[in-house]
Amino acid sequence: MRRSPLIVSILAAGLGCRNGDAPRTAAPVGSGAGTVVDAQDVHMPNVTETNKLQPRRDGRFVAITPGAVAWVSKQGIERWSFGDGKARPAVASVDRVLALGRDGDGVAVVVGDGISTARLGAIGATATALADVTPPPRLWPGIRFVGLTAANVFVADAGSLDVFDRATGERLHREAFAADELATCTPVDDGVVFYQAGTIVRLGPGAARATYQDSGLSLHYAAGADRDHLWATSASSVSLVSLASGQAKVERMVAIPGVYHLASVDGDAAVLSVAMKAGAWDTLTVTVVGTDGAIRWTKALPAPKRQFAEVAGGSGHVAVVLDGTLHVFKAADGAAVTP
């Protein structure tokens, strides 16, 4: 499951490698205070640099909580309830949304001016506004990943990953990143996992760290059904990987050409893949694969006008965002649920 030199070189050039404390990065053109920036607009250059498929290699902007799905759009952070099938009020932010993740029954959002400030906010299950998290961890504007557990906050950019104590806001650990490691970072039950120098690293709770020898670099990781399993993708497949022996051992592998992104859906895998035609996206497909290696279902969707897509899974549902429009499916059988 090794990435091609072309993809590695593009990512290394685009992401760079930064260490040290805040501030680290400048704002993209057109962002800043007072501007609600669509996540798709911010990250478009990452997926249209060449006429070949560029897998999604950045932070997430959609999350599924036990009762709803939340995603970033030009309206702010939109939400849709599974229970009553109705939209909840969108939550606006004058600052740019840098990263979004699940936080219990709600969502956590890193926002900033894109130049020198960043802060961690939360939107509760029934809240209508973004509230600052207290005590606040010290963040920086280059953050592109956030993951939360009951005890810790995990945030990362292309240069490092920091672990904070939620009770005190104190930083407990800093993990240096190479340019390509941010792309594999994903939340699991009590921390995060990511690829680093021939190993899969599991970090958390707190600064607890475990490593598992891996035979190759994957495009994405996603949580499996238990702490001993992990989903991993290559450019043309998704694999269920066991970590039980202290090494990464592939238990199942399913061929899926044109892998674009990956999400965990209640232990199964939800894979977005793209078929290309004349250097452009032709068809986008969502495929759910079970822990037994069987394909549960597939759905073909029209290619978005902008070559960008988001996927999330959980609470019995799979959510896909295309051109700012939410598509929701039942995880069990792929039945469409119309927002």
C-alpha positions in Angstrom: 0.0 0.0 0.0 2.6 2.5 -1.0 1.8 5.9 -2.4 3.1 6.8 -5.8 6.1 9.3 -6.0 3.9 11.7 -7.9 1.4 12.0 -5.0 4.1 12.2 -2.4 6.0 15.0 -4.2 2.8 17.0 -4.7 1.9 16.7 -1.1 5.4 17.5 0.2 5.5 20.6 -1.9 2.0 21.7 -0.9 2.1 21.0 2.8 5.6 21.6 3.8 7.0 20.7 7.2 6.7 23.1 10.1 7.7 22.8 13.7 7.6 25.1 16.7 4.9 27.2 18.4 2.3 29.5 16.9 1.9 31.4 14.7 2.9 29.2 11.7 0.9 29.9 8.6 -0.5 32.8 6.7 -4.2 33.0 5.6 -5.2 31.9 2.1 -6.1 34.7 -0.2 -9.6 36.0 0.4 -10.0 34.7 4.0 -9.8 36.5 7.3 -12.0 38.1 10.0 -15.5 38.8 8.9 -15.5 36.2 6.0 -17.3 32.9 6.1 -15.2 30.7 3.8 -16.6 27.6 2.2 -14.3 24.7 3.1 -14.5 23.6 -0.6 -13.1 26.9 -1.7 -10.3 26.8 0.7 -9.0 23.4 -0.2 -9.7 23.2 -4.0 -6.0 23.6 -5.0 -5.2 20.4 -3.2 -7.3 18.3 -5.6 -7.0 20.1 -8.9 -3.3 20.4 -9.4 -3.0 17.8 -12.1 -5.3 16.0 -14.4 -4.9 12.8 -12.3 -7.1 12.0 -9.3 -5.8 13.6 -6.2 -7.1 11.8 -3.1 -8.6 13.9 -0.3 -5.6 14.6 2.0 -6.7 17.2 4.4 -8.8 17.9 7.5 -12.5 17.0 7.7 -15.3 19.4 7.4 -18.2 17.0 8.1 -19.0 15.0 11.2 -21.7 12.7 12.4 -22.9 12.8 16.0 -25.3 10.4 17.6 -28.3 12.5 16.5 -27.2 14.6 13.6 -24.8 15.4 10.8 -22.8 18.7 10.8 -20.9 20.1 7.8 -19.2 23.4 6.8 -20.7 25.5 4.1 -21.0 29.2 3.1 -23.8 29.5 5.5 -21.5 28.5 8.4 -21.8 25.1 10.2 -25.0 23.5 9.0 -26.8 20.6 10.8 -29.4 18.1 10.0 -31.2 15.9 12.5 -31.7 12.1 12.0 -34.5 12.0 14.5 -37.0 14.3 12.9 -35.4 14.7 9.5 -35.2 18.5 9.8 -32.5 21.0 9.5 -31.2 22.7 12.7 -30.3 26.3 12.7 -26.9 27.0 10.9 -24.2 28.3 13.3 -22.4 31.2 11.8 -18.7 32.1 12.4 -17.0 35.3 11.5 -13.7 33.5 11.5 -12.6 30.9 9.1 -13.3 27.3 10.0 -10.0 25.5 10.2 -11.1 22.0 11.3 -14.3 20.2 12.5 -14.6 17.1 14.6 -17.1 15.2 16.8 -17.3 15.9 20.5 -19.7 13.6 22.2 -23.2 14.5 21.2 -22.0 17.8 19.6 -19.2 19.0 17.4 -15.9 20.8 18.1 -14.7 23.5 15.7 -11.3 25.2 15.4 -11.8 28.7 14.0 -9.3 31.5 13.4 -8.5 34.6 11.5 -6.2 32.7 9.3 -3.2 34.9 10.2 -2.3 34.8 13.9 -5.2 33.5 16.0 -7.1 30.2 16.4 -9.4 28.9 19.1 -11.4 25.8 19.9 -15.2 26.1 20.1 -18.0 23.7 20.6 -21.6 23.4 19.4 -23.8 21.3 21.7 -26.5 19.0 20.4 -29.2 21.6 20.9 -27.0 24.8 20.8 -27.6 27.6 18.3 -24.2 29.3 18.7 -20.5 28.5 18.9 -19.2 28.6 22.4 -15.5 28.8 23.4 -14.1 25.7 25.1 -12.7 26.4 28.6 -10.0 26.2 29.7 -8.8 27.0 26.2 -5.8 25.1 24.8 -3.2 27.2 23.1 -3.9 26.8 19.3 -2.4 28.2 16.2 -3.8 29.2 12.7 -2.3 26.3 10.8 -4.5 23.6 12.4 -6.1 21.2 9.9 -7.2 18.4 12.2 -9.0 18.2 15.5 -10.0 15.1 17.5 -11.5 15.0 21.0 -12.0 12.4 23.7 -13.5 12.9 27.2 -10.0 13.5 28.5 -8.0 15.1 25.7 -7.9 17.4 22.7 -5.8 16.4 19.7 -4.9 19.1 17.1 -2.5 18.9 14.2 -1.0 20.8 11.3 1.5 19.6 8.7 4.4 20.0 11.2 3.2 18.6 14.5 0.4 17.1 16.6 -0.3 18.4 20.1 -2.2 16.7 22.9 -3.9 18.8 25.5 -5.6 18.0 28.8 -9.3 19.0 28.6 -9.5 19.7 32.3 -6.6 22.1 32.5 -5.9 23.2 28.9 -2.3 22.1 29.4 -0.3 20.7 26.6 0.8 17.2 27.5 2.7 16.1 24.4 4.0 17.3 21.0 4.6 14.8 18.2 6.7 16.0 15.2 5.1 15.4 11.8 6.5 15.0 8.4 4.6 16.5 5.5 2.6 13.4 4.6 1.6 12.2 8.1 -1.2 14.8 8.7 -3.2 13.2 5.9 -3.4 9.8 7.7 -4.3 11.2 11.1 -7.7 10.0 12.3 -9.6 9.8 15.6 -10.1 6.5 17.4 -11.9 5.7 20.7 -9.3 7.1 23.1 -7.0 9.1 20.9 -5.7 9.3 17.3 -3.7 7.1 14.9 -1.4 8.2 12.1 1.5 6.9 9.9 5.1 7.7 10.8 8.3 6.4 9.4 7.3 2.8 8.7 4.9 2.5 11.6 1.3 3.1 12.6 1.4 5.3 15.8 -1.5 5.2 18.3 -1.5 8.2 20.6 -3.7 8.5 23.6 -5.1 8.6 26.1 -2.9 11.6 27.0 0.7 11.1 26.0 0.4 7.2 25.9 2.1 6.0 22.7 2.1 2.7 20.9 3.7 1.8 17.6 2.9 -1.0 15.1 5.3 -2.0 12.3 3.6 -1.4 8.9 4.7 -2.7 5.5 3.7 0.4 3.5 2.2 3.9 3.6 -1.6 4.2 3.3 -3.6 7.1 1.9 -6.0 7.2 4.8 -6.9 5.5 8.1 -10.2 5.1 9.8 -11.3 3.4 13.1 -12.3 -0.2 12.9 -14.8 -2.1 15.1 -12.5 -2.3 18.1 -9.1 -0.9 19.2 -7.2 -3.7 17.6 -8.5 -3.0 14.1 -8.0 -0.1 11.6 -9.2 0.5 8.1 -6.5 1.7 5.6 -6.7 2.7 1.9 -4.3 2.6 -1.0 -5.0 4.2 -4.4 -7.0 1.1 -5.5 -8.1 -0.8 -2.4 -9.3 -0.7 1.2 -8.0 -3.0 3.8 -8.9 -4.1 7.3 -5.7 -4.1 9.4 -5.2 -5.9 12.7 -2.9 -4.4 15.3 -3.3 -7.2 17.8 0.1 -8.8 17.3 2.1 -5.5 17.6 2.4 -5.4 13.8 0.0 -4.2 11.2 -1.4 -7.3 9.5 -3.9 -7.1 6.7 -6.9 -9.3 7.4 -9.2 -8.3 4.5 -8.6 -6.4 1.3 -11.2 -5.2 -1.2 -10.3 -3.7 -4.6 -11.8 -0.2 -5.1 -10.2 1.7 -8.0 -9.8 5.4 -7.7 -9.9 5.8 -3.9 -10.6 9.4 -2.9 -11.5 9.4 0.8 -12.4 7.1 3.8 -14.6 7.2 6.9 -15.5 4.8 9.6 -19.2 3.9 9.9 -19.9 2.0 13.1 -16.9 -0.2 12.5 -17.4 -0.7 8.8 -15.6 1.4 6.1 -17.2 4.0 3.9 -15.0 4.7 0.8 -15.4 7.5 -1.7 -13.9 6.6 -5.1 -13.8 8.6 -8.3 -13.8 7.5 -12.0 -11.9 10.0 -14.2 -12.7 10.9 -17.8 -10.6 13.2 -20.0 -8.7 14.4 -16.9 -11.9 15.3 -15.0 -14.2 13.6 -12.5 -16.8 11.6 -14.2 -18.6 9.6 -11.5 -18.2 9.5 -7.7 -19.1 6.3 -5.8 -19.7 5.6 -2.2 -19.0 2.0 -1.1 -19.6 0.5 2.3 -17.4 -2.5 3.2 -18.1 -4.7 6.2 -15.5 -6.2 8.6 -16.0 -9.6 6.9 -14.6 -8.0 3.7 -18.0 -8.1 1.9 -19.3 -5.0 0.1 -22.5 -4.0 1.8 -23.6 -1.6 -0.9 -22.5 1.0 -3.5 -24.1 4.2 -4.7 -23.0 6.2 -7.8 -23.5 9.9 -7.5 -23.0 12.6 -10.2 -19.6 14.2 -10.1 -19.7 17.5 -8.3 -19.0 20.7 -10.3 -16.0 21.3 -8.0 -13.7 18.3 -7.7 -14.1 18.0 -4.0 -16.2 15.7 -1.7 -16.6 14.9 2.0 -17.6 11.7 3.7 -18.5 10.8 7.3 -20.1 7.8 9.0 -21.7 6.8 12.2 -25.0 6.4 14.1 -26.2 4.1 11.3 -25.7 6.6 8.5 -23.2 7.7 5.9 -23.1 11.3 4.9 -21.6 12.7 1.7 -21.3 16.4 0.9 -21.0 17.5 -2.8 -21.1 21.1 -3.9 -22.4 22.1 -0.5 -25.3 19.6 -0.7 -25.8 16.9 1.8 -26.5 13.3 0.8 -27.4 10.8 3.6 -27.7 7.1 3.3 -28.7 4.3 5.7 -25.5 2.4 6.6 -27.2 -0.9 6.6 -28.6 -1.0 3.0 -27.7 2.3 1.3 -31.3 3.6 1.3 -31.3 7.3 0.7 -32.5 9.6 3.4 -33.6 12.9 2.0 -32.5 15.9 4.0 
